[in-house]
Amino acid sequence: MHVACELLTGAELSTHPSREREHVRRLFEGVRIAFPDERFPPVYARPLVWHERAGRRVPTMDLLIATAAVVDHAPLVTRNVKDFSRIPDLIVLGY
């Protein structure tokens, strides 16, 4: 769910929003969108507190996206390997 929000925001910010919305729609045709459940809050809270206590900021949307992947034991595919690699138990695949 959070990834879909992030991608559609990027589409809206692009110079060709209708074309980019179509790309996102096609990308999600074969993907199951997962919704947060009771497993989500504790998996979200632990790394957030750990990073904050260490004086490091983690963008909220990044942590929401990472948490969804960790909860479902799914890899996260991103160009932002550096930031996401700071999240414990997250499998990060760069491209």
ZABAVEX-253500 format. One record per residue: chain; z, x, y of N, C-alpha, C in turn. Coordinates in steps of 0.05 Angstrom, whole numbers, padded with zeros to 5 digits. Example, Ala and Ser with C-alpha at 12.3 -4.5 7.8 and 13.67 -1.06 7.14 Angstrom:
<kolba 'A',<00156,00264,-00114>,<00156,00246,-00090>,<00156,00264,-00066>>
<kolba 'A',<00142,00257,-00045>,<00143,00273,-00021>,<00157,00258,00001>>
//
This chain:
<kolba 'A',<00000,00016,-00024>,<00000,00000,00000>,<00000,00018,00025>>
<kolba 'A',<00017,00038,00025>,<00019,00055,00049>,<-00006,00071,00053>>
<kolba 'A',<-00018,00080,00031>,<-00043,00095,00034>,<-00065,00077,00046>>
<kolba 'A',<-00067,00053,00037>,<-00087,00034,00047>,<-00083,00031,00077>>
<kolba 'A',<-00058,00028,00086>,<-00052,00025,00115>,<-00061,00050,00130>>
<kolba 'A',<-00055,00073,00119>,<-00062,00098,00133>,<-00092,00102,00134>>
<kolba 'A',<-00106,00096,00113>,<-00135,00099,00113>,<-00149,00079,00131>>
<kolba 'A',<-00139,00054,00132>,<-00151,00034,00150>,<-00145,00041,00179>>
<kolba 'A',<-00122,00052,00184>,<-00116,00061,00212>,<-00136,00082,00220>>
<kolba 'A',<-00141,00101,00202>,<-00161,00122,00208>,<-00189,00110,00213>>
<kolba 'A',<-00196,00090,00197>,<-00221,00077,00201>,<-00223,00064,00228>>
<kolba 'A',<-00202,00050,00236>,<-00202,00037,00262>,<-00203,00057,00285>>
<kolba 'A',<-00192,00081,00281>,<-00193,00101,00302>,<-00219,00116,00304>>
<kolba 'A',<-00236,00113,00284>,<-00261,00128,00282>,<-00281,00118,00303>>
<kolba 'A',<-00302,00133,00306>,<-00323,00125,00325>,<-00341,00103,00313>>
<kolba 'A',<-00339,00099,00287>,<-00355,00078,00273>,<-00336,00062,00255>>
<kolba 'A',<-00319,00045,00266>,<-00299,00031,00250>,<-00310,00014,00228>>
<kolba 'A',<-00331,-00001,00233>,<-00342,-00019,00212>,<-00352,-00003,00188>>
<kolba 'A',<-00365,00019,00193>,<-00375,00036,00171>,<-00351,00048,00156>>
<kolba 'A',<-00331,00058,00170>,<-00308,00070,00157>,<-00291,00050,00142>>
<kolba 'A',<-00289,00025,00152>,<-00275,00004,00137>,<-00289,-00002,00111>>
<kolba 'A',<-00315,-00001,00111>,<-00331,-00005,00087>,<-00326,00018,00067>>
<kolba 'A',<-00325,00042,00076>,<-00318,00065,00058>,<-00291,00061,00045>>
<kolba 'A',<-00271,00053,00061>,<-00245,00048,00050>,<-00245,00026,00030>>
<kolba 'A',<-00259,00004,00036>,<-00261,-00019,00018>,<-00273,-00010,-00009>>
<kolba 'A',<-00294,00006,-00008>,<-00307,00016,-00033>,<-00288,00035,-00048>>
<kolba 'A',<-00274,00051,-00034>,<-00255,00070,-00046>,<-00234,00055,-00063>>
<kolba 'A',<-00224,00032,-00052>,<-00203,00017,-00065>,<-00213,-00003,-00086>>
<kolba 'A',<-00239,-00005,-00090>,<-00249,-00024,-00110>,<-00238,-00018,-00138>>
<kolba 'A',<-00236,00007,-00145>,<-00227,00014,-00172>,<-00198,00024,-00173>>
<kolba 'A',<-00183,00019,-00152>,<-00155,00029,-00150>,<-00135,00006,-00150>>
<kolba 'A',<-00114,00009,-00164>,<-00092,-00010,-00164>,<-00074,-00004,-00141>>
<kolba 'A',<-00069,-00023,-00123>,<-00051,-00018,-00101>,<-00022,-00025,-00110>>
<kolba 'A',<-00004,-00006,-00108>,<00023,-00009,-00117>,<00040,-00018,-00094>>
<kolba 'A',<00058,-00037,-00099>,<00077,-00046,-00079>,<00104,-00035,-00085>>
<kolba 'A',<00120,-00029,-00064>,<00147,-00018,-00069>,<00164,-00038,-00084>>
<kolba 'A',<00182,-00027,-00101>,<00201,-00043,-00116>,<00228,-00029,-00112>>
<kolba 'A',<00247,-00037,-00129>,<00275,-00027,-00126>,<00278,00003,-00131>>
<kolba 'A',<00258,00016,-00143>,<00259,00045,-00147>,<00253,00060,-00121>>
<kolba 'A',<00240,00047,-00103>,<00230,00060,-00079>,<00252,00071,-00060>>
<kolba 'A',<00271,00055,-00052>,<00290,00064,-00031>,<00305,00090,-00038>>
<kolba 'A',<00316,00094,-00062>,<00331,00119,-00067>,<00312,00143,-00068>>
<kolba 'A',<00288,00139,-00078>,<00269,00161,-00079>,<00260,00169,-00051>>
<kolba 'A',<00258,00150,-00033>,<00251,00155,-00005>,<00274,00169,00009>>
<kolba 'A',<00299,00159,00005>,<00322,00168,00021>,<00329,00197,00015>>
<kolba 'A',<00328,00206,-00010>,<00337,00233,-00017>,<00322,00255,-00002>>
<kolba 'A',<00295,00256,-00003>,<00281,00277,00011>,<00283,00274,00042>>
<kolba 'A',<00285,00249,00051>,<00287,00245,00080>,<00313,00258,00090>>
<kolba 'A',<00335,00252,00077>,<00361,00264,00085>,<00361,00294,00081>>
<kolba 'A',<00350,00304,00059>,<00350,00332,00054>,<00335,00347,00076>>
<kolba 'A',<00311,00337,00084>,<00296,00349,00105>,<00309,00347,00132>>
<kolba 'A',<00321,00324,00138>,<00335,00321,00164>,<00359,00340,00166>>
<kolba 'A',<00374,00343,00145>,<00397,00361,00145>,<00388,00390,00149>>
<kolba 'A',<00364,00396,00139>,<00353,00423,00143>,<00339,00427,00169>>
<kolba 'A',<00339,00406,00186>,<00326,00408,00212>,<00296,00406,00211>>
<kolba 'A',<00285,00395,00190>,<00256,00392,00188>,<00249,00363,00189>>
<kolba 'A',<00229,00357,00205>,<00220,00329,00207>,<00197,00324,00187>>
<kolba 'A',<00199,00301,00174>,<00177,00292,00156>,<00166,00267,00169>>
<kolba 'A',<00141,00265,00175>,<00130,00240,00186>,<00135,00217,00167>>
<kolba 'A',<00143,00195,00178>,<00151,00171,00162>,<00129,00162,00143>>
<kolba 'A',<00104,00160,00153>,<00083,00150,00136>,<00078,00170,00113>>
<kolba 'A',<00079,00196,00119>,<00075,00216,00097>,<00096,00212,00076>>
<kolba 'A',<00121,00208,00084>,<00143,00205,00064>,<00140,00179,00049>>
<kolba 'A',<00131,00158,00062>,<00126,00132,00047>,<00104,00136,00027>>
<kolba 'A',<00082,00149,00034>,<00060,00154,00016>,<00069,00172,-00008>>
<kolba 'A',<00084,00193,-00002>,<00094,00211,-00022>,<00113,00197,-00041>>
<kolba 'A',<00130,00180,-00030>,<00149,00165,-00047>,<00135,00147,-00067>>
<kolba 'A',<00114,00134,-00058>,<00099,00116,-00076>,<00088,00132,-00099>>
<kolba 'A',<00078,00156,-00094>,<00067,00172,-00115>,<00089,00182,-00134>>
<kolba 'A',<00111,00191,-00123>,<00134,00200,-00140>,<00144,00178,-00158>>
<kolba 'A',<00148,00155,-00147>,<00159,00132,-00162>,<00142,00126,-00186>>
<kolba 'A',<00115,00127,-00183>,<00097,00121,-00205>,<00087,00145,-00220>>
<kolba 'A',<00099,00168,-00215>,<00091,00194,-00228>,<00061,00199,-00226>>
<kolba 'A',<00051,00193,-00202>,<00022,00196,-00197>,<00018,00220,-00179>>
<kolba 'A',<-00004,00235,-00183>,<-00010,00257,-00164>,<-00019,00245,-00137>>
<kolba 'A',<-00015,00260,-00116>,<-00024,00253,-00090>,<-00047,00271,-00082>>
<kolba 'A',<-00070,00260,-00076>,<-00093,00275,-00068>,<-00095,00275,-00038>>
<kolba 'A',<-00095,00300,-00026>,<-00094,00302,00003>,<-00107,00328,00013>>
<kolba 'A',<-00115,00327,00038>,<-00123,00352,00051>,<-00099,00365,00064>>
<kolba 'A',<-00077,00351,00065>,<-00053,00360,00079>,<-00033,00371,00058>>
<kolba 'A',<-00041,00390,00042>,<-00025,00401,00021>,<00001,00413,00032>>
<kolba 'A',<-00001,00428,00054>,<00022,00442,00064>,<00046,00423,00069>>
<kolba 'A',<00042,00401,00083>,<00064,00383,00089>,<00074,00368,00065>>
<kolba 'A',<00055,00358,00048>,<00064,00343,00025>,<00077,00360,00003>>
<kolba 'A',<00071,00386,00003>,<00083,00403,-00018>,<00113,00407,-00013>>
<kolba 'A',<00123,00399,00010>,<00152,00401,00015>,<00168,00378,00002>>
<kolba 'A',<00155,00358,-00009>,<00168,00335,-00021>,<00175,00341,-00050>>
<kolba 'A',<00200,00341,-00058>,<00208,00347,-00086>,<00196,00327,-00105>>
<kolba 'A',<00189,00337,-00129>,<00178,00321,-00151>,<00151,00308,-00146>>
<kolba 'A',<00138,00316,-00124>,<00111,00305,-00119>,<00090,00325,-00129>>
<kolba 'A',<00071,00314,-00143>,<00048,00329,-00153>,<00026,00327,-00132>>
<kolba 'A',<00019,00349,-00119>,<00000,00349,-00097>,<-00026,00362,-00106>>
<kolba 'A',<-00048,00348,-00103>,<-00074,00359,-00109>,<-00090,00360,-00083>>
<kolba 'A',<-00098,00384,-00075>,<-00114,00387,-00051>,<-00143,00385,-00056>>
<kolba 'A',<-00158,00378,-00035>,<-00187,00378,-00036>,<-00199,00389,-00011>>
//
